[in-house]
C-alpha cells in the first residue's frame, strides 16, 4: 500500500514539511506538492467547503503521487473518522481536543476491532486500493499504517498535553495556534508569555513521549523561526496563503508604489 512508512516518518527525527489545502483541492494538487519536495498534504474539512467526494478524489491523487494525505475532519465524530479513512486518508487530524479521554475516543474510532477500536469495516474500497485479500491482514496493516495528529487548541488541552501524548495511537501534538490564543484570552498574540508557556507545555509533553510536534505557519520565514521553538512537523502555509503571497509579490515587483 502507498505511504506505509508515513507513521514512521512522522515519528522519526528530522523536519517534516507540508501544505494545508483550505480552498483548492484537485487530484493534481498532491502531485504539485510532492514535486515541490514536501512530505505531506493536509485537507482541511473543518474550515473549508470540502466534502468526502472531494477528499476521496484528492486522496487518490495522493496515492498516485506517493504523497501522504492528512485529513482534518470537521468534527470529532466516529462517522467522520471512519469515512475519512475509508476515502484513503493516511492520517487524521482531530480538532479541539482538550482531554486524554477525547483523544482516546478519537484513536478508538480510527482503530479496527479487535485491536481496541470500533472502526467500521469496509473492504475493497479506496483505503485498501480496491484489492481483494484477507480482511484480518488488511485491517492489521491499516491500523499499523495510520497516523493520528491531535490538535491542542484550548487552555485545557495544553494543561492535559502530557496525558494526551502518553496515549498509544497518538502520534503528534499539533498546536492550533489561533484557537489556543483565543482560549487563553490573547487572540493572535503568539509571543505573549501565556501563549509561550502553553506552547512549552505541549512541546515538552511531545518530547517526553517521543511524539511529533506540529503547527501551521503563515510563511516559510515563520516556519523557519518555529523550528527554533522545537517544532518538527510544519504546514509551511495554506494554499490560500501561498497564492496570495505569490500574487502580491508579483504586483509589488511590477507596480512598486504606483498603486
N, C-alpha and C positions, 0 to 999 in steps of 0.2 A: 504494500500500500504506500502511496506517496506520504512523505513527511513523517515517516515512522520515527525519525530522530528529533522531531520538534521539541518534545518534552525534555529530552536530554540536552538539547541546545539551550533551552530556556534556563535550565538548572546549572548549566556549565559556567565556568568563569568566562569573562570577556563581555564585550558590549554587543547587545542585540538591538538593531535599529529597524524601525518600520514606519508605516504611514497609516493615518486614520482616514477612512473614507466616510464622509458625512453627507455628501451631496451627489457625487458622481460615482456610479457603480455599473460597470460593464464587464463582460467576461474577459476583455483585454486588459483591464486595469492591473490584475496580478502580474501579467507578463511585463507591463511597463515598470512596475515596482521592482520586480525581480531583476530586470535588465539594468535598473539603476543601482543595483547592488544591495538592496535592503534585505532584511531577514524575514519579515512578516508583514501582513496587511490586516488591519482591524476594520471590520464592517460594523459601523455603529448603528444599531437599531433603536437605541434609546433616544437619540437626538436627531433622527432623520425620518424620512418617509419610507425607508426600505421595508419591504415585506419579505416573506420567506421565499417567494419565487425569485426575487432579486438575489437574495442570499444564496440560493441554490445555483443560479447561473454564474455568480462570481466565484463561488467555491469550486465549481467545476473548472473555471478558468484558472484558479489557483492550483488545482491538481495538474492541469496541463502544463503550467509554468514551473511546477515544482516549488511553489511558494506557500508556506504555512498560512492558513487563514484563521484569524481570531474573530469571533462574533461576540459583540457586546449586546446581550439581549436587553430588551426594553424593560422587562420586569423579572424579578426573581420568582419564577413560577415553573413547576415541573413540565408543563406542556411546552413552554418556550425553550426550555433547556433541551429536552429530548428532540424537539423538532429541529433546532439549530444543528445539533449533532447529526441527525439523520440527513440533513441537507448537505453535509460534507465538511462542517467546521472541524478544524484540527484542535481548536482551543476555544474556551468560552470565558468571557469576562462578566463577572457578576456585579451589578451596580449596587451602591448604597448598602454595603454590608457593615453592620455595627457590632455584631456579636459572633462568638465562636459557634453558637447554635445555628445562626443564619448561614454561616459558611459551611457547616457540617451538612445542613439540609441541601444546599446547592450541590455539593460534591456528591451526595447520595442520589440526587435526581439525575446526575450525569454518569452514574455508575450502574452497570447491569447487576441484577441478582445472578448468582448467589454471592456476589462479592461485596455484600453490604449495601447495595444500592437498589433503586426502584425504577431505573430507566426502562421504558417500554421497548420491546424487541421487534425490530423490523429488519429483515434481511433482503439482500439483492435490491437495495436502493442506492442512493447516492453515496452514503457513507462507506459502503463496502465495495464501491465501484461496480455495482450490479453483478457481482460474481457469485456463482454458487459455491457451496462449501459447507463444512460442518459448522453449525451455529455456535457451539461452545468455544471452538477455536477462534472464530471471528470476534466473539464477544470479549474473550480474554485479551486479544490483540488490541481491540478498540479501547478497552479500559487502560491498558498499559500505555497506549499512544497519546491519549487525550491530555490536554493541559488545562488547568483551572487558574484563572487570574482573578483575585479578589480585590475589588475596589474599596479602598478606605476613603470615605468621603464625609465622615462625621467625627465630632469630638469623641463620641463613644467608640467608634471604630478605631481611632488612634489609641485610646486607652486600653482597648481589648486586643491590640495588634499582636501581642505575644501569644495569647491563647489561640488566635486565628492562625498565625503562622505555624504553630505547633501541630496543626491537624494534618494527618495523612491525606493526600489528594489536593491540598492547596500548594500550588507551585510558584505563585508570585503574589506579592502585595503591591497593588497599583494605586498610587495616590490620585484621587480625583481632586486636583488642587483647587479648582474654583469652588466646588461644593464644600470642601473641607474648610476653606477660608470663610465661607458664609456661615457654616456651622459654628465656627469659632467667633463669629461676630465681627470679622475683619475682612469683608469682601474684597478680593483681589489684592490683598496686602501680603504677598508671598515672602517678603523679607521681615515681616513683623515677628517679634520674639515668640509670640504664641504659635504662629504657624511653624516657625523653625523648630520649636520644641515638639510639636505634634509630629512633624516630619521626622525628627530624630527618633521618636518612639517607634515609628513604623520601620525606619531604616534599621535600627538596632534589632528589632524583632525578626526582620527578614535575614539579617546577618547571622543571628543566633541560631536560627533554624535552617540555615542554608537554602533560603528561598530567594527567588529573583525579586528585584525592587524596581518598580517602573512608574512612569509618568509620561504624559503628553507635554511636549514642548511647543512653543509658539514659533520657533525658528531654529535653524541649525546653530546659530550663535547661542541661543538659550540652552539648547541641548548640550552644547559643549560645556557650559557652566554647570549644568546639572550633573554631569559625570563627576565633577569635583565634589559634589554633595553626596556621592555614593550610589547614584542610580546606575543600573547596568542594563536596563531594558527601557528603551525610549521610543515613543512616537515622535519622529522628527518634527512633524507638523500635521495638519489635516489637509485634505485635498483642497478645501476652500482657501486655507492659508497659503498653500503652495501656488495656486493660480493667481490669487490676489497679489502676492508679493512679486511674482514674476512680471505681471502686467504693470504694476506700479513702478517697478524698476525700469521697464522699457519706456513708460510715459515720462518718468523723471529724466531719463537719459536723453530722450529726443526732444522734449519740450522745455526742459530745465525749469526756470522760474517764469516762463511766458504764459502760464495759465491765468 
